[in-house]
Amino acid sequence: MEQFMKAVCATADHGISVQQVPRPTHAAPGHLLLKMMACGINPGDKALIGRTMFAPGSVPVSQHDIYGASGAGEVLAVGPGVPPAYAGKQVAVYRSLQFSDQLAGLWSEYAHVPYLDCVLLPDDVPLAAYAGSLVNAITPYAFWKQIVSEGHRGIICTAGTSATGIALLGVCLAYGIPLISIVRTAAGKQTLEALGATCVVVQAEADFTAQLQAAAQRLAATAVFDGVGGEILNQIVAFLPANSTIYCYGYLGDGTPLTIHTQVLQRGLTIRPFSNFKTATVQDPSQLAAALTAIQEIIRMPHFTTKIGKEFKLEEIAEALQFVAEAGEKAILCPAS
């Protein structure tokens, strides 16, 4: 007899609703069967609703059109070809790392995902604290690998106190990479320094660009991880070292367009998009497996935990999507509740 589960799924009018869908009951080769315990709602999840921002085939699609890209759960079964270390363990999940026509989840009571979508977690950590963690860990890890391969030695991050910016700080501390974090306020600087940051510049200070220019030259920071866009790039672009590259990842800014003088381009400035999906780290299964093993070793660092705002049941998805916190906390869906 077929078994069913609750899941947040797409509707015909491009909305979402909680539905009863067939429950995965076994793990296919290379896959894990999970009991989902907590799912962080990230900006990308909200953008995906309505399918307005992603081209067909650009992100993995779940069976039954279940929403959600990030979460954490317990491994109930491992399929053939999965390393035995995953059996019975806790994992953080980012379903966009691998494509599979057998993928099911994540905003659901149970999920079925490729094991390379998952990183092993310590047995003693609360799963809600890692409900949105893997995307924020794999992104800076893959970024680090890419910029080193392209000849850069130091990084400037325009969104220092964002979840990804804090995770980037963790990666840089773990692997000894020079990092300049840009923050809006002195309070943001204190937050990052408490997490081990040694070079933080405050956008609100009068000599901000002079500080940034001096630090970038000293640290050979020619790779800009931009999670903001707009005004901040206009402010700093003339003060970047020669041969810098701006990697555009996010759009947290106010929509201000980037305007630059052509003299800047004569100093070898490059502007290009960055997506963890398109890096060698994610696209090459052997590199992805190595990355997940490396992230497993540093995942306890506080830089990779998810800030919990408020927990919601699946039936409360509408309220969860409306939840807004002031300090980066996330709404957490708890499918098992």
C-alpha positions as CSV (number, residue, x, y, z in Angstrom):
1,M,0.0,0.0,0.0
2,E,1.4,3.4,-1.0
3,Q,2.3,5.7,1.9
4,F,1.8,9.5,2.0
5,M,3.4,12.5,3.6
6,K,2.8,16.2,4.0
7,A,4.8,18.5,1.8
8,V,4.8,22.1,0.6
9,C,4.2,21.9,-3.2
10,A,3.6,24.1,-6.2
11,T,0.0,24.7,-7.3
12,A,-1.3,25.2,-10.8
13,D,-1.4,29.0,-10.4
14,H,2.3,29.1,-9.4
15,G,1.5,29.4,-5.7
16,I,2.2,26.9,-3.0
17,S,0.1,24.7,-0.7
18,V,0.5,21.9,1.8
19,Q,-0.5,18.6,0.1
20,Q,-0.4,14.9,0.7
21,V,2.1,13.3,-1.7
22,P,3.6,9.8,-2.0
23,R,6.3,9.3,0.6
24,P,9.7,7.9,-0.4
25,T,10.3,4.6,1.3
26,H,13.7,3.4,0.2
27,A,17.0,4.9,-0.9
28,A,18.0,4.5,-4.5
29,P,21.7,4.0,-5.6
30,G,23.7,7.1,-4.6
31,H,20.8,8.5,-2.5
32,L,19.8,9.0,1.1
33,L,16.3,8.6,2.6
34,L,15.9,11.3,5.2
35,K,13.4,12.3,7.9
36,M,13.4,16.1,7.6
37,M,13.6,17.8,11.0
38,A,14.2,21.5,10.1
39,C,14.3,23.6,6.9
40,G,15.7,27.1,6.7
41,I,13.8,29.5,4.5
42,N,16.4,31.4,2.4
43,P,15.9,34.3,0.0
44,G,16.4,31.9,-2.9
45,D,13.5,29.8,-1.7
46,K,11.2,32.8,-1.8
47,A,12.6,33.8,-5.3
48,L,11.9,30.3,-6.6
49,I,8.2,30.5,-5.8
50,G,6.5,31.2,-9.1
51,R,9.5,30.1,-11.1
52,T,10.1,33.7,-12.1
53,M,13.9,33.9,-11.7
54,F,15.3,30.6,-12.8
55,A,15.6,29.2,-16.3
56,P,14.2,25.6,-16.9
57,G,16.9,23.1,-16.0
58,S,19.0,25.5,-14.0
59,V,18.0,24.1,-10.6
60,P,17.1,20.5,-9.5
61,V,13.4,19.9,-9.5
62,S,11.7,17.7,-6.9
63,Q,9.2,14.9,-7.6
64,H,5.7,16.2,-6.8
65,D,7.1,19.7,-7.2
66,I,8.1,20.0,-3.5
67,Y,9.7,23.3,-2.6
68,G,12.7,24.0,-0.5
69,A,16.5,23.9,-1.1
70,S,18.0,23.8,2.4
71,G,17.4,21.7,5.5
72,A,18.7,19.2,8.0
73,G,17.5,15.7,8.9
74,E,18.2,12.2,10.0
75,V,19.4,9.5,7.7
76,L,16.9,6.6,7.7
77,A,18.4,4.6,4.8
78,V,21.4,4.7,2.5
79,G,21.4,3.5,-1.1
80,P,23.9,1.3,-2.8
81,G,27.2,3.2,-3.5
82,V,26.7,5.6,-0.6
83,P,29.6,5.7,1.9
84,P,28.6,3.7,5.0
85,A,29.5,6.7,7.2
86,Y,26.2,8.3,6.4
87,A,24.1,5.5,7.9
88,G,22.0,6.7,10.9
89,K,23.7,10.1,11.0
90,Q,22.5,13.7,11.0
91,V,23.1,15.7,7.8
92,A,22.6,19.2,6.5
93,V,21.2,19.3,3.0
94,Y,21.4,21.7,0.0
95,R,19.5,20.0,-2.7
96,S,20.8,22.2,-5.5
97,L,24.3,20.5,-5.6
98,Q,23.2,17.5,-7.6
99,F,20.6,16.8,-10.3
100,S,18.5,13.6,-9.9
101,D,15.1,12.5,-11.4
102,Q,14.6,10.7,-8.1
103,L,14.9,13.7,-5.9
104,A,12.0,14.4,-3.5
105,G,11.9,17.2,-0.9
106,L,12.9,19.2,1.1
107,W,9.8,21.0,2.6
108,S,8.3,17.7,3.4
109,E,8.2,15.1,6.2
110,Y,10.6,12.9,4.3
111,A,13.1,13.5,1.6
112,H,15.1,11.5,-1.0
113,V,18.3,13.2,-2.2
114,P,21.7,12.3,-3.7
115,Y,24.2,11.9,-0.8
116,L,26.4,14.6,-2.4
117,D,23.7,17.0,-1.5
118,C,24.5,16.4,2.2
119,V,27.3,17.1,4.7
120,L,27.6,14.9,7.8
121,L,26.9,16.8,11.1
122,P,28.1,15.9,14.6
123,D,25.7,13.7,16.5
124,D,25.3,16.2,19.3
125,V,24.3,19.4,17.5
126,P,20.7,20.6,17.2
127,L,19.4,20.2,13.6
128,A,17.6,23.5,13.5
129,A,20.9,25.3,14.0
130,Y,22.0,23.8,10.6
131,A,18.7,24.1,8.7
132,G,20.2,26.6,6.2
133,S,23.9,26.0,6.6
134,L,25.2,24.0,3.7
135,V,24.5,26.6,1.0
136,N,26.3,29.2,3.2
137,A,29.2,26.8,3.6
138,I,29.6,25.4,0.1
139,T,29.3,28.9,-1.6
140,P,32.4,30.5,0.1
141,Y,34.3,27.2,-0.1
142,A,33.7,27.0,-3.8
143,F,34.5,30.7,-4.2
144,W,37.8,30.3,-2.4
145,K,38.8,27.4,-4.7
146,Q,37.8,29.3,-7.8
147,I,39.6,32.5,-7.0
148,V,42.8,30.8,-6.1
149,S,42.7,28.9,-9.4
150,E,42.4,32.3,-11.1
151,G,45.4,33.8,-9.4
152,H,43.9,35.8,-6.6
153,R,45.3,35.7,-3.1
154,G,43.0,37.8,-1.0
155,I,39.2,38.6,-0.8
156,I,37.0,41.6,-0.2
157,C,33.4,40.8,0.9
158,T,30.8,43.6,0.5
159,A,28.2,41.9,2.7
160,G,30.3,41.1,5.7
161,T,27.5,40.4,8.2
162,S,25.3,38.5,5.9
163,A,25.0,34.7,6.5
164,T,27.2,34.0,3.5
165,G,29.6,36.8,4.5
166,I,30.0,35.3,8.0
167,A,30.5,31.8,6.4
168,L,33.1,33.3,4.1
169,L,34.9,34.6,7.2
170,G,34.8,31.0,8.6
171,V,36.4,29.6,5.5
172,C,39.1,32.3,5.4
173,L,40.0,31.7,9.0
174,A,40.1,27.9,8.5
175,Y,42.4,28.1,5.5
176,G,44.4,31.2,6.2
177,I,43.0,33.4,3.5
178,P,43.3,37.2,3.8
179,L,39.8,38.7,4.0
180,I,38.5,42.3,4.2
181,S,34.9,42.4,5.4
182,I,32.8,45.5,4.6
183,V,30.1,46.3,7.1
184,R,27.6,49.2,7.4
185,T,28.1,50.0,11.1
186,A,30.5,49.8,14.0
187,A,28.1,47.2,15.6
188,G,28.7,45.0,12.5
189,K,32.4,45.4,13.0
190,Q,32.1,44.2,16.6
191,T,30.1,41.2,15.5
192,L,32.7,40.1,13.0
193,E,35.6,40.8,15.3
194,A,34.0,38.6,18.0
195,L,34.0,35.8,15.3
196,G,37.7,36.3,14.7
197,A,37.8,38.9,11.9
198,T,41.1,40.9,11.8
199,C,40.3,43.3,8.9
200,V,36.9,45.0,9.0
201,V,36.1,48.3,7.4
202,V,33.0,50.3,8.2
203,Q,31.1,51.9,5.3
204,A,29.8,54.7,7.5
205,E,33.2,56.0,8.5
206,A,34.5,59.1,6.8
207,D,37.8,57.5,5.7
208,F,36.2,54.2,4.6
209,T,37.5,54.2,1.1
210,A,41.0,55.1,2.2
211,Q,41.0,52.3,4.8
212,L,39.7,49.8,2.1
213,Q,42.3,50.9,-0.4
214,A,45.2,50.6,2.0
215,A,44.0,47.2,3.3
216,A,43.4,45.8,-0.2
217,Q,46.9,46.8,-1.3
218,R,48.5,45.3,1.9
219,L,46.6,42.0,1.6
220,A,46.7,41.7,-2.2
221,A,42.9,41.4,-2.0
222,T,41.9,41.5,-5.7
223,A,38.8,39.1,-5.5
224,V,35.6,40.9,-4.5
225,F,32.8,38.7,-3.3
226,D,29.8,41.0,-3.9
227,G,26.5,40.1,-2.2
228,V,25.1,43.6,-2.3
229,G,25.6,45.4,-5.7
230,G,24.6,48.9,-6.4
231,E,25.7,51.7,-4.2
232,I,28.5,49.9,-2.4
233,L,30.2,48.9,-5.7
234,N,29.9,52.5,-6.9
235,Q,31.6,53.6,-3.7
236,I,34.6,51.2,-3.8
237,V,35.2,50.4,-7.5
238,A,37.8,53.2,-8.0
239,F,39.7,52.1,-4.9
240,L,40.3,48.5,-5.8
241,P,43.8,47.2,-6.7
242,A,44.7,46.8,-10.3
243,N,43.6,43.6,-11.9
244,S,40.7,43.0,-9.4
245,T,37.7,40.9,-10.2
246,I,34.2,41.6,-8.9
247,Y,32.3,38.4,-8.6
248,C,28.6,39.2,-8.4
249,Y,26.7,36.7,-6.2
250,G,23.9,38.5,-4.4
251,Y,21.5,41.5,-4.7
252,L,20.9,42.7,-1.2
253,G,21.4,46.3,-2.3
254,D,18.8,48.9,-3.1
255,G,18.7,48.5,-6.9
256,T,21.1,51.3,-7.6
257,P,22.8,50.6,-10.9
258,L,26.6,50.2,-11.2
259,T,28.3,53.2,-12.9
260,I,32.0,53.2,-13.5
261,H,34.4,55.5,-15.4
262,T,36.3,53.8,-18.2
263,Q,39.6,54.7,-16.5
264,V,38.7,52.0,-14.0
265,L,38.6,49.4,-16.8
266,Q,42.1,50.4,-17.9
267,R,43.4,49.1,-14.6
268,G,42.3,45.6,-15.5
269,L,39.0,45.5,-13.6
270,T,36.7,42.5,-14.4
271,I,33.1,42.1,-13.5
272,R,31.5,38.6,-13.7
273,P,28.7,36.6,-12.1
274,F,29.4,33.9,-9.5
275,S,27.3,30.9,-8.9
276,N,28.3,27.9,-6.8
277,F,26.4,25.7,-9.3
278,K,28.8,26.6,-12.0
279,T,32.1,26.1,-10.1
280,A,34.4,23.1,-10.7
281,T,33.9,22.3,-7.0
282,V,30.2,21.6,-7.4
283,Q,30.1,20.3,-11.0
284,D,32.9,17.7,-10.5
285,P,31.5,15.0,-8.2
286,S,35.0,14.1,-7.0
287,Q,35.7,17.7,-6.1
288,L,32.3,18.0,-4.5
289,A,32.9,14.9,-2.3
290,A,36.2,16.4,-1.2
291,A,34.6,19.7,-0.4
292,L,31.9,18.1,1.7
293,T,34.5,16.2,3.6
294,A,36.5,19.4,4.2
295,I,33.3,21.3,5.3
296,Q,32.5,18.4,7.7
297,E,35.7,19.1,9.5
298,I,34.9,22.8,10.1
299,I,31.1,22.7,10.3
300,R,31.2,23.2,14.1
301,M,32.6,26.7,13.7
302,P,29.9,29.2,14.7
303,H,30.2,30.9,11.3
304,F,28.2,28.1,9.7
305,T,25.2,27.8,12.0
306,T,21.8,29.1,11.0
307,K,20.3,32.0,13.0
308,I,17.0,30.7,14.2
309,G,14.2,33.3,14.2
310,K,11.0,31.4,14.6
311,E,9.9,27.9,14.0
312,F,6.8,27.0,12.0
313,K,4.9,23.8,11.1
314,L,4.5,23.0,7.4
315,E,0.8,24.1,7.6
316,E,2.1,27.5,8.7
317,I,4.1,28.1,5.5
318,A,2.3,31.3,4.6
319,E,3.2,32.8,8.0
320,A,6.8,31.5,7.7
321,L,7.3,33.2,4.3
322,Q,6.1,36.5,5.8
323,F,8.5,36.3,8.7
324,V,11.1,39.1,8.8
325,A,13.8,39.4,11.4
326,E,16.1,42.3,11.9
327,A,19.4,40.5,12.6
328,G,19.5,37.9,9.9
329,E,17.4,35.2,11.7
330,K,15.6,32.8,9.5
331,A,12.1,31.2,9.6
332,I,12.5,27.5,10.2
333,L,10.0,24.9,8.9
334,C,9.8,21.9,11.2
335,P,8.2,19.1,9.2
336,A,8.2,16.6,12.1
337,S,6.2,18.9,14.4
